[in-house]
Amino acid sequence: MMDWTDRHCRYFHRLLSETALLYTEMVTTGALIHGDQSRHLDFNEQEHPVALQLGGSEPNDLAKAAKLGQQWGYDEINLNCGCPSERVQRGAFGACLMAEPNLVADGVKAMLDVVTVPVTVKHRIGIDRMESYAFVRDFVGTVSMAGCNTFIVHARNAWLQGISPKENRELPPLKPAGEAGAGDRSGGEHRQRAVPADC
Ligand SMILES: Cc1cc2nc3c(=O)[nH]c(=O)nc-3n(C[C@H](O)[C@H](O)[C@H](O)COP(=O)(O)O)c2cc1C
């Protein structure tokens, strides 16, 4: 979570659970490639297993950032396809990437070409009024073909038009079991292996 799960927060979370997989805040590829890498990437050994969450869409930049993450010792690289903020949309990453599954697949492939740790994707069940199962199924299907086999599903649509990120956390209703697209069984978030798109 941005502005929350910095290394100190994650260290605290590790005290609460010895086994939970911890995630960094979303870090943009630009911040990693051009910014203060230590500030964004340093972490305490106690945090393992810990995943680096990236925000970005340009495959070469994602590959560079993923490689840095692996060099720094992260156990997983996760691509954010769930953040709805307008600032993020202007940078063409976050939830708006659900409308571009082929670009996400290219990014995942570019990352997998340069790292050996798992590359995973966090996404929504839809964007704006797009609520069909086929939409999320095809997104997961296309991205899984590039080699991603773990998807973390935030079981709410992301409304990209007209509401604030705060409203986005409450307004699009959580989908109860049986109603949501891929992965939702609990009304919350769910890690799931990719299944063929026609399952
Ligand atoms: C302040 C804040 C920052 C967040 N930052 C991130 C983030 O960087 N990466 C991410 O995957 N999700 C982020 N999230 C989403 C949460 O991880 C989580 O999916 C969500 O809060 C749970 O669902 P709900 O709030 O829609 O009920 C953020 C949420 C909040 C409230």
The ligand as an SDF file (V2000), in Angstrom:
LIG
                    3D

 31 33  0  0  0  0  0  0  0  0999 V2000
   -3.8830    3.9440    0.9260 C   0  0  0  0  0  0  0  0  0  0  0  0
   -3.8950    2.7430    0.0390 C   0  0  0  0  0  0  0  0  0  0  0  0
   -2.8010    2.4870   -0.7610 C   0  0  0  0  0  0  0  0  0  0  0  0
   -2.7880    1.3610   -1.5840 C   0  0  0  0  0  0  0  0  0  0  0  0
   -1.6750    1.1160   -2.3220 N   0  0  0  0  0  0  0  0  0  0  0  0
   -1.6230   -0.0260   -3.0450 C   0  0  0  0  0  0  0  0  0  0  0  0
   -0.4470   -0.3710   -3.7560 C   0  0  0  0  0  0  0  0  0  0  0  0
    0.5760    0.3490   -3.7600 O   0  0  0  0  0  0  0  0  0  0  0  0
   -0.4560   -1.5350   -4.4530 N   0  0  0  0  0  0  0  0  0  0  0  0
   -1.5320   -2.3670   -4.4520 C   0  0  0  0  0  0  0  0  0  0  0  0
   -1.4850   -3.4230   -5.0910 O   0  0  0  0  0  0  0  0  0  0  0  0
   -2.6690   -2.0570   -3.8090 N   0  0  0  0  0  0  0  0  0  0  0  0
   -2.7250   -0.9200   -3.1020 C   0  0  0  0  0  0  0  0  0  0  0  0
   -3.8600   -0.6270   -2.3990 N   0  0  0  0  0  0  0  0  0  0  0  0
   -5.0120   -1.5710   -2.4450 C   0  0  0  0  0  0  0  0  0  0  0  0
   -4.9440   -2.5550   -1.2840 C   0  0  0  0  0  0  0  0  0  0  0  0
   -3.7870   -3.3450   -1.3770 O   0  0  0  0  0  0  0  0  0  0  0  0
   -6.1130   -3.5150   -1.2730 C   0  0  0  0  0  0  0  0  0  0  0  0
   -6.2020   -4.1760   -2.5140 O   0  0  0  0  0  0  0  0  0  0  0  0
   -7.3970   -2.8520   -0.9770 C   0  0  0  0  0  0  0  0  0  0  0  0
   -7.2910   -1.8010   -0.0710 O   0  0  0  0  0  0  0  0  0  0  0  0
   -8.3970   -3.8830   -0.4180 C   0  0  0  0  0  0  0  0  0  0  0  0
   -9.5950   -3.7330   -0.9880 O   0  0  0  0  0  0  0  0  0  0  0  0
  -10.6360   -2.5150   -0.7540 P   0  0  0  0  0  0  0  0  0  0  0  0
   -9.9100   -1.3590   -0.1230 O   0  0  0  0  0  0  0  0  0  0  0  0
  -11.1430   -2.2310   -2.1330 O   0  0  0  0  0  0  0  0  0  0  0  0
  -11.7040   -3.0590    0.1410 O   0  0  0  0  0  0  0  0  0  0  0  0
   -3.9090    0.4950   -1.6080 C   0  0  0  0  0  0  0  0  0  0  0  0
   -5.0090    0.7570   -0.8020 C   0  0  0  0  0  0  0  0  0  0  0  0
   -5.0070    1.8610    0.0130 C   0  0  0  0  0  0  0  0  0  0  0  0
   -6.1940    2.0870    0.8860 C   0  0  0  0  0  0  0  0  0  0  0  0
  1  2  1  0
  2  3  1  0
  2 30  2  0
  3  4  2  0
  4  5  1  0
  4 28  1  0
  5  6  2  0
  6  7  1  0
  6 13  1  0
  7  8  2  0
  7  9  1  0
  9 10  1  0
 10 11  2  0
 10 12  1  0
 12 13  2  0
 13 14  1  0
 14 15  1  0
 14 28  1  0
 15 16  1  0
 16 17  1  0
 16 18  1  0
 18 19  1  0
 18 20  1  0
 20 21  1  0
 20 22  1  0
 22 23  1  0
 23 24  1  0
 24 25  2  0
 24 26  1  0
 24 27  1  0
 28 29  2  0
 29 30  1  0
 30 31  1  0
M  END
$$$$
